[in-house]
Amino acid sequence: MSDRATAFDRMMNPWAYDADGNLTDSARAREAARTQLNSASASGGGGGGGFSADTNALTTAGNNSDQIHARLNTEGRGADEATAKVSTSLANWSTGKAAAGAAGTWDQCVAALGGTIGQTTQALRATAANYRQNESAVQHDLGN
């Protein structure tokens, strides 16, 4: 398994893993594209330790983040109805009150995580667009 293969990552990105829990070839390729930095000696590295950004990888990461966000808003609230039934039917018991409190805390956590994931999605998409725009401007300015 890769270093990335944490239980949380497998839960949040099940499409990236095969039945044995290993990253798929496609997921490994996307991960390599996301983290690639050109070295000074690498082809196209510019001799000065250049940097390259894969805008397609950024866009893909933004799309994956958006999918996680959508799943969080549905699957992350999957126990709401059952918990509401427990807290209502056991309202006079400490178990019912604890269930209601736990549900409220859970909903706050899901909302906070959803906000963070939404911001990450937008940042990834904006970064990809900015790189594309800047690359286009540089190519125009250089007359290419």
C-alpha positions as CSV (number, residue, x, y, z in Angstrom):
1,M,0.0,0.0,0.0
2,S,1.1,3.6,-0.6
3,D,1.8,6.1,2.2
4,R,-1.5,7.7,1.1
5,A,-3.5,4.6,1.9
6,T,-4.8,5.7,5.3
7,A,-8.2,4.4,6.4
8,F,-9.6,7.9,6.1
9,D,-8.3,8.3,2.5
10,R,-9.8,4.9,1.6
11,M,-13.1,5.9,3.1
12,M,-13.2,9.3,1.3
13,N,-11.7,8.1,-2.0
14,P,-13.0,4.5,-2.5
15,W,-12.7,4.8,-6.3
16,A,-8.9,5.3,-5.9
17,Y,-8.3,1.8,-4.4
18,D,-8.6,-1.7,-5.7
19,A,-10.1,-4.7,-3.7
20,D,-6.8,-5.3,-1.9
21,G,-6.7,-1.7,-0.6
22,N,-3.9,-0.6,-3.0
23,L,-4.0,2.6,-5.1
24,T,-5.2,1.9,-8.7
25,D,-2.8,2.8,-11.5
26,S,-5.1,5.7,-12.4
27,A,-4.9,7.1,-8.9
28,R,-1.1,6.7,-8.7
29,A,-0.8,8.6,-12.0
30,R,-3.1,11.5,-10.7
31,E,-1.1,11.6,-7.4
32,A,2.2,11.8,-9.2
33,A,0.9,14.6,-11.5
34,R,-0.3,16.5,-8.4
35,T,3.0,16.4,-6.7
36,Q,5.5,16.7,-9.6
37,L,8.1,19.3,-9.3
38,N,10.7,19.8,-12.0
39,S,14.3,19.5,-10.9
40,A,17.1,21.6,-12.4
41,S,18.4,18.6,-14.2
42,A,15.0,17.4,-15.5
43,S,14.0,17.9,-19.1
44,G,12.2,21.2,-19.4
45,G,13.3,22.2,-15.9
46,G,14.8,25.4,-17.1
47,G,18.1,24.8,-15.5
48,G,17.1,26.9,-12.5
49,G,14.9,24.6,-10.6
50,G,11.7,25.4,-12.4
51,F,8.2,24.6,-11.4
52,S,5.3,23.2,-13.4
53,A,1.7,23.0,-12.5
54,D,-0.6,20.4,-14.1
55,T,-3.9,22.3,-14.5
56,N,-5.7,19.1,-15.5
57,A,-4.6,17.5,-12.2
58,L,-5.8,20.6,-10.3
59,T,-9.2,20.5,-12.1
60,T,-9.5,16.7,-11.4
61,A,-8.7,17.3,-7.7
62,G,-11.3,20.0,-7.7
63,N,-13.9,17.7,-9.2
64,N,-12.9,14.9,-6.7
65,S,-13.3,17.4,-3.9
66,D,-16.7,18.4,-5.2
67,Q,-17.8,14.7,-5.3
68,I,-16.6,14.3,-1.7
69,H,-18.6,17.4,-0.7
70,A,-21.8,16.1,-2.4
71,R,-21.4,12.7,-0.7
72,L,-20.7,14.4,2.7
73,N,-24.0,16.3,2.4
74,T,-26.0,13.1,1.8
75,E,-24.1,10.3,3.5
76,G,-22.9,12.4,6.4
77,R,-26.5,13.0,7.4
78,G,-27.6,9.4,6.9
79,A,-28.3,8.8,10.6
80,D,-30.3,12.0,11.2
81,E,-33.7,10.4,10.9
82,A,-32.9,7.4,13.0
83,T,-31.3,9.6,15.7
84,A,-34.3,11.9,15.7
85,K,-36.6,8.9,16.3
86,V,-34.4,7.7,19.2
87,S,-34.2,11.2,20.8
88,T,-38.0,11.7,20.5
89,S,-39.0,8.2,21.7
90,L,-36.6,8.4,24.6
91,A,-37.0,12.1,25.3
92,N,-37.5,11.6,29.1
93,W,-34.4,9.4,29.3
94,S,-30.8,10.6,29.4
95,T,-30.2,8.4,26.3
96,G,-32.7,10.4,24.3
97,K,-31.1,13.7,25.4
98,A,-27.6,12.4,24.7
99,A,-28.7,11.2,21.2
100,A,-30.2,14.7,20.5
101,G,-27.0,16.4,21.7
102,A,-24.8,14.0,19.7
103,A,-26.9,14.6,16.5
104,G,-26.5,18.4,17.0
105,T,-22.7,18.1,17.4
106,W,-22.5,15.8,14.4
107,D,-24.4,18.2,12.2
108,Q,-22.2,21.1,13.2
109,C,-19.1,19.0,12.4
110,V,-20.5,17.9,9.0
111,A,-21.4,21.5,8.2
112,A,-17.9,22.8,9.2
113,L,-16.2,20.0,7.2
114,G,-18.5,20.7,4.2
115,G,-17.6,24.4,4.3
116,T,-13.9,23.5,4.3
117,I,-14.3,21.0,1.5
118,G,-16.3,23.6,-0.5
119,Q,-13.6,26.2,-0.1
120,T,-11.0,23.7,-1.1
121,T,-13.0,22.8,-4.3
122,Q,-13.2,26.5,-5.2
123,A,-9.5,27.1,-4.5
124,L,-8.4,24.2,-6.7
125,R,-10.6,25.3,-9.6
126,A,-9.5,29.0,-9.2
127,T,-5.8,27.9,-9.1
128,A,-6.2,25.9,-12.2
129,A,-7.9,28.8,-14.0
130,N,-5.2,31.2,-12.8
131,Y,-2.4,29.0,-14.0
132,R,-4.1,28.6,-17.4
133,Q,-4.7,32.4,-17.7
134,N,-1.1,33.2,-16.7
135,E,0.4,30.6,-19.0
136,S,-1.7,32.0,-21.9
137,A,-0.5,35.6,-21.1
138,V,3.1,34.5,-20.9
139,Q,2.8,32.7,-24.3
140,H,1.2,35.7,-25.8
141,D,3.8,38.1,-24.4
142,L,6.6,35.9,-25.7
143,G,5.0,35.8,-29.1
144,N,4.4,32.0,-29.1
